[in-house]
Amino acid sequence: MGLKKIHIRNFKSLVDFKLGNLKSFCAFVGPNASGKSNIFVDELNKEYDDWKQGKVNGYSIEEVKEFMKEQKAKRRGSDL
């Protein structure tokens, strides 16, 4: 059993943050002020930078659209 998605609302600067389709996840546990959040915030910043550049998991929006079109065409072909 594992996490499939993360949804954070109204935590510090995260108003409505969603991260889904997680393949694997690692939890950092430790006392307050030990630096756990620094690792998490760094990863969130990378995702946010991709989002600002119009990317999804490192792929451009155009690449994602093309992938979706290919998947739709494959589904249509299997319906025949």
LINCOR-V242713 format. One record per backbone hydrogen bond with DSSP energy under -1.0 kcal/mol. CO is the residue of the C=O (numbers start at 1). NH is the residue of the N-H. E is the energy in kcal/mol with one decimal. If there is no record, write none. Layout:
BEGIN
co & nh & e
CO & NH & E
CO & NH & E
END
This chain:
BEGIN
co & nh & e
4 & 22 & -1.8
6 & 19 & -2.9
8 & 17 & -3.0
11 & 14 & -2.8
14 & 11 & -2.1
15 & 10 & -1.2
17 & 8 & -3.1
19 & 6 & -3.2
31 & 34 & -1.1
36 & 40 & -1.2
37 & 41 & -3.3
38 & 42 & -1.7
39 & 43 & -1.7
40 & 44 & -2.3
41 & 45 & -2.4
42 & 46 & -1.7
43 & 47 & -2.1
44 & 48 & -2.7
45 & 49 & -2.5
46 & 50 & -2.2
47 & 51 & -2.5
48 & 52 & -2.6
49 & 53 & -1.6
50 & 55 & -2.9
51 & 54 & -1.6
54 & 61 & -1.4
56 & 59 & -2.2
59 & 56 & -3.2
60 & 64 & -2.1
61 & 65 & -2.6
62 & 66 & -2.4
63 & 67 & -2.3
64 & 68 & -2.4
65 & 69 & -2.3
66 & 70 & -2.3
67 & 71 & -2.4
68 & 72 & -2.3
69 & 73 & -2.3
70 & 74 & -2.2
71 & 75 & -2.2
72 & 76 & -2.3
73 & 77 & -2.2
74 & 78 & -1.7
END
